[in-house]
Amino acid sequence: MKLFDVYPINNIVIEKAKGSYVWDDKGEQYLDLYGGHAVISIGHTHPHYVERLTTQLNKVGFYSNSIKMPLQDELAEKLGKLSGKPDYQLFLISSGAEANENALKLASFHNGRKKIVAFKKSFHGRTSLAVATTDNPAIVAPVNQTPNVIFLPFNDVAALEACFAEQGAEISSVIIEGIQGVGGINIASEVFLQTIRRLCNEHGAVYIADSVQCGYGRSGKFFSHDYAGVDADIYTMAKGMGNGFPIGGIIIAPHLQAKHGMLGTTFGGNHLACAAALAVVEVIEKENLLQNATEVGQYLMDELKKIPQLQNVRGRGLMIGFDVPEAFKDLRKNLLWKHKIFTGEAKPNVIRLLPSLALRKKDVDQLLEAIKEEIQVDAESIAK
Ligand SMILES: Cc1ncc(COP(=O)(O)O)c(C=O)c1O
């Protein structure tokens, strides 16, 4: 049997990983500034993470949501404290798309409405409603198409107000990334998020903060939406939550009420997934990783801004992007193949940096030196 060929693949086999580094099958070391799509939050194979998962696996790896699982309560308790939302409720699933799918459904159960406001350049996942709210027609199958999703321009307060003035009574929810990831590291303005909060309050709509990529401390605050000083009704999370173990979650404001059978999943919140998520939360707290993300992220951004050839350096914490001018279009490729540094991209010309929240300044310096060398090389080859 062959694999279903949907991924463009780099010809690299990773056999070992530690902290912000991975090694291939030839023993070559790479600096990982992408964390496999922003997933590695506390660093690869963190000893506490490995220990907690191994111990759990030797006790019980899985049972379904039909029995009591104290690990889920422990996770909810710790997450409530770390996120500053102790009165919210936790529902566990296994991926980011599933988190958004359940959030959109829950909003609709809550207010009985059908319409969803989403934004240009959004990415919310590939399951049916999540993909319908994603601004990329190429990945929306005919069966996923729905007239219920209204796409508005990002950060356009007037367009949002006009939409609510016209259709407010029909709008079930507004879904927004605090910082768009796949769309190219675009920060939602504070006034925009505050306007969403106000309009949702006025019209009985549910504010869904997609924090799958920009959440879990990546921005330096637990949720990037926190920068606007507003509380969303539902936060969706995945990626960094399990440091590679598939787990996602939604945290739900107290006024949204649960009913037996309303949501459900076989794998979500199993013993092993909870052990992984607990290990992540414990390491984030013990090693002060939100502060590290803020400090090292600021250093990285400040230093990138000093390189005049890089345009629009932007981001928060360790979620950073910049535009690469046409003259240096091979920069990302060269960083990988010549300098052994993994970075991410967003079409058409954005380099995205989504490293572990435990990244050190010396790792940043390695990237900066490599970029400067490449830009020098490219500038020289252009001059010839
Ligand atoms: C903001 C955002 N939401 C949702 C998703 C979907 O997550 P998953 O791939 O775990 O389904 C992603 C994945 O990149 C994302 O970046």
The ligand as an SDF file (V2000), in Angstrom:
LIG
                    3D

 16 16  0  0  0  0  0  0  0  0999 V2000
   -5.7350   28.8050   13.9140 C   0  0  0  0  0  0  0  0  0  0  0  0
   -5.9270   27.3500   13.6100 C   0  0  0  0  0  0  0  0  0  0  0  0
   -7.1120   26.7830   13.8730 N   0  0  0  0  0  0  0  0  0  0  0  0
   -7.3380   25.4900   13.6320 C   0  0  0  0  0  0  0  0  0  0  0  0
   -6.3630   24.6750   13.0920 C   0  0  0  0  0  0  0  0  0  0  0  0
   -6.6490   23.2240   12.8140 C   0  0  0  0  0  0  0  0  0  0  0  0
   -5.9370   22.4080   13.7070 O   0  0  0  0  0  0  0  0  0  0  0  0
   -5.7220   20.8430   13.3870 P   0  0  0  0  0  0  0  0  0  0  0  0
   -4.7560   20.7720   12.2510 O   0  0  0  0  0  0  0  0  0  0  0  0
   -5.1770   20.3030   14.6820 O   0  0  0  0  0  0  0  0  0  0  0  0
   -7.0410   20.2790   13.0670 O   0  0  0  0  0  0  0  0  0  0  0  0
   -5.1080   25.2300   12.7940 C   0  0  0  0  0  0  0  0  0  0  0  0
   -4.0450   24.4030   12.1900 C   0  0  0  0  0  0  0  0  0  0  0  0
   -3.1060   24.8840   11.6190 O   0  0  0  0  0  0  0  0  0  0  0  0
   -4.8880   26.6060   13.0570 C   0  0  0  0  0  0  0  0  0  0  0  0
   -3.7250   27.1870   12.7740 O   0  0  0  0  0  0  0  0  0  0  0  0
  1  2  1  0
  2  3  1  0
  2 15  2  0
  3  4  2  0
  4  5  1  0
  5  6  1  0
  5 12  2  0
  6  7  1  0
  7  8  1  0
  8  9  2  0
  8 10  1  0
  8 11  1  0
 12 13  1  0
 12 15  1  0
 13 14  2  0
 15 16  1  0
M  END
$$$$
